[in-house]
Amino acid sequence: MKYIRFFNELGIGDVSIVGGKNASLGEMYQNLTTKGVNIPNGFATTSDAYWLLLKENNIKEKIHTILSDLDISDTNNLQKRGLEVRTLILNSHLPKALVDELIEAYKTLSNEYDSQNIDVAVRSSGTAEDLPDASFAGQQETFLNIDTPEALLKSVLRCFASLFTDRAISYRTSRGFSHFKVALSVGVQKMVRSDISSSGIMFTIDTESGSENLILINSIWGLGENVVSGRVNADEFFIFKPTLKNGINTILKRSLGSKKEKMLYAEDVRTLNIATTKEEQESFSINDNEVMELAKQALIIEEHYGRPMDIEWAKDGNDSKLYIVQARPETVMSKQNKSMTSEQYSLNAKGAKILTSGRAVGEKIGTGKVTVINNTSEFAHFNDGDILVADSTNPDWEPIMKKASAVITNRGSRTCHAAIVAREIGVPAVVGCANATEVLKDSQVVTVSCAEGDEGYVYEGELAYSVKIIDMSKLKPTKTKLFVNVGNPTEAFSFAKMPNDGVGLARMEFIMNNSIAAHPMALVDMEKGKSVKDEDKIRSFMTPYTDTKEFFIHKLSEGIGMIAAAFYPKPVIIRTSDFKSNEYRNMLGGLEYEAEEENPMIGFRGASRYYDESYREAFEWECAALKRVREEMGLTNIKIMIPFVRTPEEGKKVIEIMIKQGLIQGKDGLEIYAMCEIPANVILADKFLEVFDGYSIGSNDLTQLTLGVDRESAKIAHIFDERNEAVKRMLQMAIKACKERGKYIGICGQAPSDYPEITEFLVQNGIDSISLNPDSLFKMHQVVSEIENRR
C-alpha cells in the first residue's frame, strides 16, 4: 500500500512519515513485544496521504490565505481562523486511493483479531510530534470506539482537520513551526476495552522533582481520556527504579484519587461519562501486581529509548491484560533535571487566610487577579498575568494558559493536562481543589503557593515571597558530612537535589502526622475489636484500608520509604517516634491513652514508651514498618535512631524488642544510634556506646537539660542558648567519647542551622556529620568549606 504502513513496517526513524506517536508504536511493536511490552497492533497513514488530500481538494493556498494575517494573541481572531480552516478540510473528500487502502487495512486488522469490524482508536500524529525539542502531543484529536469502515473514514478526515485546532495553530506559531512543513498522520489501533476496566498514564521520571529514580503511575476507572484531560482525580503510585532493576518490587507510595467519573463507550456519541460508585471511588483502580507489571513495561521502554518517557496504558476488561497504547519522550522535567541551578521559593507572610487547596504542581509561588473561565467562549476575558481558575483544562485552553501567572483547577492530578502545561510554561498550579470555581471570584487578588510540599495553597491577597537562585555547580564536597533534616516525605525528592551526604534526621512522628493522624494505640485496640473514641473519623481517614495494623504499617513504611529512596544509596537516619504526651492527646482517639503531664518535655516520651505495656505494641508496629522498608523495599540505607534514652538499661530493653521484631544490629548493615540529648548520655557515654552504634546530638534538648531551661517557657527563653559554654563542653565531651571508641557521631539539632559559630566549633572538634535544615544547607556549606580550608 502507498499511503498505509502497519506497525510492523514502522520504526523510530519514520517520524517524518507517520509522526512521533505512530513511529514510536511501530518501534515498540517491532522491538519490545518479545521483551514483555504489550502493544495492540494497528496501522498509520503516511504524510503523503495528508498532502494528497490538500492537493486533490486544491485547498493548500486557501489555508495559507486564511492564516496570512493570524494574530494568536487575539483569541477571537485565532478561533475564527481555526474554524475556517477546519471547515474547509471537513468539507473536502478523502482521495479514493486513500479510501481503498484504509478499508483494506481495516479489514486486515479486523481479521487478525478474528472480527469482521474490530473496535479501533483513531489518533492524530503530527509529523514533527514528540520530537525531543518539539512535542506536539495532545494538539490534535483522538476518536474512540470506531467500529465500521464508514466511521473510520469520517474519523480520519476529522483527524486531518484537527491539525488546525486553535491550540495546534497557537502552539506551532509560538514555537516558530511553519503550518505547511507539518503534516498529519492518522494512527488506527485495536481498541483496548478499558471502558470496563481501568487505564492511565505513567512517567519514568518524577514530574515534580525531576528525579529519574522514580516511575509515576496514574490510574482511573474507564477510558484514559479523563486522566489526560484532568477531568478525574486519579490514583497515584510511585515505584523506585534502582531496586526494581535489582528485582525488588518497591512501591514507595500509593495515593487514592476520588475518581468520581468514568468514561465508557456509547453507541450514539461514541463515549459517555458516568458517575462511579462509592466502592469504585474508595478502592484503587489497579492492584499492586498490576502496578509492578506496568512499571516493568515502563522500564523496558525507557531502557530501549535511553531517556525518560511519557506513556499511556490501558487494561482490557476482557482479557485482563495491560497494554501500552502510546509512548513519547518526556520533554519538560528531563531538560530541567540537567540544570545545576535551583530556584528556591519561600513565602514570607505567615498566617494568611487559605481560600482553597489541592495538589501542588511545581515549587513556585505566583500572585495576581483571578479570572474564572468556564468554557472556550470566555477566553477573550482573560488578560496577561491573570490567575486562571477553571473546573479543568484541555489542549484547547493552551493559548490562554500561556498568559497565566498561575493555574488553579477543581479537578486533576499531577499528570493531568493543566499540570503538564503549567510545568512546561513554568508557572505554579494547584489542581484537584474541588471547590476553586466556587470560592474564588473574578478580579479577586490571591497568592498561589506550591512551595510548601505536596499540598498547594491559594491564599487571600497578595503575599510577599522571596526567590533564591542557587548555583549548585560551585559547591564542592566537604570532609565533614553535610546531611539534611527531612520532615515531610513529599518534599524528600526535591531536597535530595541539593548537594548532600544523606539524611541526618527523619522524624517518625512527622510521618505519622502526615499519613496516619490517629493515636497508634487507638489503632492497636481497633485491631483487637475494641471500641475507641473517634473511631468513625479514624476509619474514614483509613480509606481504602480496613485492617488497622496493615494501614499503620503500610502508611508508615511508605513515608519512610519515600525519604530513604530519595537519598538512596546515601545513609538515611530515621528517628523512631518522639511525640510528647500533649501531642499524642491531640491525635484522633488520643484522649483515652494520654494523661495530662505538668511538663511533657521531660515526661513519658522516647525510649521509655517503647517497653512500657501501655505503648509497646505500637512500637512493635513501628519496627514492622522499618523492617518492611529495609527488607521488602530493599532500602537498606536506613539507619535507626532511638530518642530520649535515659539509661543504658533502657537502651538494652528497646533493642531487645527490636531484635524480636527482626531489626538486628549488623544485619544488612543495620546500625542503631541513640540521640545524645540528656546529660546522662554524655556523662555515661562509655556505657551507652556499648549498646548503640553511635550518637546523634539533639542540641535542643541537651541545651534545655544542661541549663535547666524549659524551652517552651517564654519567661526564661533568653537563657536558652546552644552557644553557652556548658553546652559546648557537653558537645565536646560527646564527640570525644565517640571518636575514642570508633563510633559514629553527628548532630541533628537546630544549633548548626542557626549559628555559624556552633558549626565552626563542631568541625574543629572533628564531628563526623552535621545535619541541617534545607534552608540552611547552602549557607553552612560555605562555612564548613572555609573552616576546613583553614585547617
C-alpha positions, 0 to 999 in steps of 0.5 A, a space after each residue: 500500500 502507498 499511503 498505509 504502513 502497519 506497525 510492523 513496517 514502522 520504526 523510530 526513524 519514520 517520524 517524518 512519515 507517520 509522526 512521533 506517536 505512530 513511529 514510536 508504536 511501530 518501534 515498540 511493536 517491532 522491538 519490545 513485544 518479545 521483551 514483555 511490552 504489550 502493544 495492540 497492533 494497528 496501522 498509520 497513514 503516511 504524510 503523503 496521504 495528508 498532502 494528497 488530500 490538500 492537493 486533490 481538494 486544491 485547498 493548500 493556498 486557501 489555508 495559507 490565505 486564511 492564516 496570512 494575517 493570524 494574530 494568536 494573541 487575539 483569541 477571537 481572531 485565532 478561533 475564527 481562523 481555526 474554524 475556517 480552516 477546519 471547515 474547509 478540510 471537513 468539507 473536502 473528500 478523502 482521495 479514493 486511493 486513500 479510501 481503498 487502502 484504509 478499508 483494506 487495512 481495516 479489514 486486515 486488522 479486523 481479521 487478525 483479531 478474528 472480527 469482521 469490524 474490530 473496535 479501533 482508536 483513531 489518533 492524530 500524529 503530527 509529523 514533527 510530534 514528540 520530537 525531543 525539542 518539539 512535542 506536539 502531543 495532545 494538539 490534535 484529536 483522538 476518536 474512540 470506539 470506531 467500529 465500521 469502515 464508514 466511521 473510520 473514514 469520517 474519523 480520519 478526515 476529522 483527524 486531518 482537520 484537527 491539525 488546525 485546532 486553535 491550540 495546534 495553530 497557537 502552539 506551532 506559531 509560538 514555537 516558530 513551526 511553519 503550518 505547511 512543513 507539518 503534516 498529519 498522520 492518522 494512527 488506527 489501533 485495536 481498541 483496548 476495552 478499558 471502558 470496563 476496566 481501568 487505564 492511565 498514564 505513567 512517567 519514568 521520571 518524577 514530574 515534580 522533582 525531576 528525579 529519574 529514580 522514580 516511575 509515576 503511575 496514574 490510574 482511573 476507572 474507564 477510558 484514559 481520556 479523563 486522566 489526560 484531560 484532568 477531568 478525574 482525580 486519579 490514583 497515584 503510585 510511585 515505584 523506585 527504579 534502582 531496586 526494581 532493576 535489582 528485582 525488588 518490587 518497591 512501591 514507595 507510595 500509593 495515593 487514592 484519587 476520588 475518581 468520581 467519573 468514568 468514561 465508557 463507550 456509547 453507541 450514539 456519541 461514541 463515549 459517555 461519562 458516568 458517575 462511579 460508585 462509592 466502592 469504585 471511588 474508595 478502592 484503587 483502580 489497579 492492584 499492586 501486581 498490576 502496578 509492578 507489571 506496568 512499571 516493568 513495561 515502563 522500564 523496558 521502554 525507557 531502557 530501549 529509548 535511553 531517556 525518560 518517557 511519557 506513556 499511556 496504558 490501558 487494561 482490557 476488561 476482557 482479557 485482563 491484560 495491560 497494554 501500552 497504547 502510546 509512548 513519547 519522550 518526556 520533554 519538560 522535567 528531563 531538560 530541567 533535571 540537567 540544570 545545576 541551578 535551583 530556584 528556591 521559593 519561600 513565602 514570607 507572610 505567615 498566617 494568611 487566610 487559605 481560600 482553597 487547596 489541592 495538589 501542588 504542581 511545581 515549587 513556585 509561588 505566583 500572585 495576581 487577579 483571578 479570572 474564572 473561565 468556564 468554557 472556550 467562549 470566555 477566553 477573550 476575558 482573560 488578560 496577561 498575568 491573570 490567575 486562571 481558575 477553571 473546573 479543568 483544562 484541555 489542549 484547547 485552553 493552551 493559548 490562554 494558559 500561556 498568559 497565566 501567572 498561575 493555574 488553579 483547577 477543581 479537578 486533576 492530578 499531577 499528570 493531568 493536562 493543566 499540570 503538564 502545561 503549567 510545568 512546561 510554561 513554568 508557572 505554579 498550579 494547584 489542581 484537584 481543589 474541588 471547590 476553586 470555581 466556587 470560592 474564588 471570584 473574578 478580579 479577586 487578588 490571591 497568592 498561589 503557593 506550591 512551595 510548601 510540599 505536596 499540598 498547594 495553597 491559594 491564599 487571600 491577597 497578595 503575599 510577599 515571597 522571596 526567590 533564591 537562585 542557587 548555583 549548585 555547580 560551585 559547591 564542592 564536597 566537604 570532609 565533614 558530612 553535610 546531611 539534611 533534616 527531612 520532615 515531610 516525605 513529599 518534599 524528600 525528592 526535591 531536597 535530595 537535589 541539593 548537594 548532600 551526604 544523606 539524611 541526618 534526621 527523619 522524624 517518625 512522628 512527622 510521618 505519622 502526622 502526615 499519613 496516619 493522624 490517629 493515636 497508634 494505640 487507638 489503632 492497636 485496640 481497633 485491631 483487637 475489636 475494641 471500641 475507641 473514641 473517634 473511631 468513625 473519623 479514624 476509619 474514614 481517614 483509613 480509606 481504602 484500608 480496613 485492617 488497622 495494623 496493615 494501614 499503620 504499617 503500610 502508611 508508615 513504611 511508605 513515608 519512610 520509604 519515600 525519604 530513604 529512596 530519595 537519598 538512596 544509596 546515601 545513609 538515611 537516619 530515621 528517628 523512631 517516634 518522639 511525640 510528647 504526651 500533649 501531642 499524642 492527646 491531640 491525635 484522633 482517639 488520643 484522649 483515652 491513652 494520654 494523661 495530662 503531664 505538668 511538663 511533657 518535655 521531660 515526661 513519658 516520651 522516647 525510649 521509655 514508651 517503647 517497653 512500657 505495656 501501655 505503648 509497646 505494641 505500637 512500637 512493635 508496629 513501628 519496627 514492622 514498618 522499618 523492617 518492611 522498608 529495609 527488607 521488602 523495599 530493599 532500602 537498606 540505607 536506613 539507619 535507626 535512631 532511638 530518642 530520649 534514652 535515659 539509661 543504658 538499661 533502657 537502651 538494652 530493653 528497646 533493642 531487645 524488642 527490636 531484635 524480636 521484631 527482626 531489626 538486628 544490629 549488623 544485619 544488612 548493615 543495620 546500625 542503631 544510634 541513640 540521640 545524645 540529648 540528656 546529660 546522662 548520655 554524655 556523662 555515661 557515654 562509655 556505657 551507652 556506646 556499648 549498646 548503640 552504634 553511635 550518637 546523634 546530638 539533639 542540641 535542643 534538648 541537651 541545651 534545655 537539660 544542661 541549663 535547666 531551661 524549659 524551652 517552651 517557657 517564654 519567661 526564661 527563653 533568653 537563657 536558652 542558648 546552644 552557644 553557652 559554654 556548658 553546652 559546648 563542653 557537653 558537645 565536646 565531651 560527646 564527640 570525644 567519647 565517640 571518636 575514642 571508641 570508633 563510633 559514629 557521631 553527628 548532630 541533628 539539632 537546630 544549633 548548626 542551622 542557626 549559628 555559624 559559630 556552633 558549626 565552626 566549633 563542631 568541625 574543629 572538634 572533628 564531628 563526623 556529620 552535621 545535619 541541617 535544615 534545607 534552608 540552611 544547607 547552602 549557607 553552612 556549606 560555605 562555612 564548613 568549606 572555609 573552616 576546613 580550608 583553614 585547617 
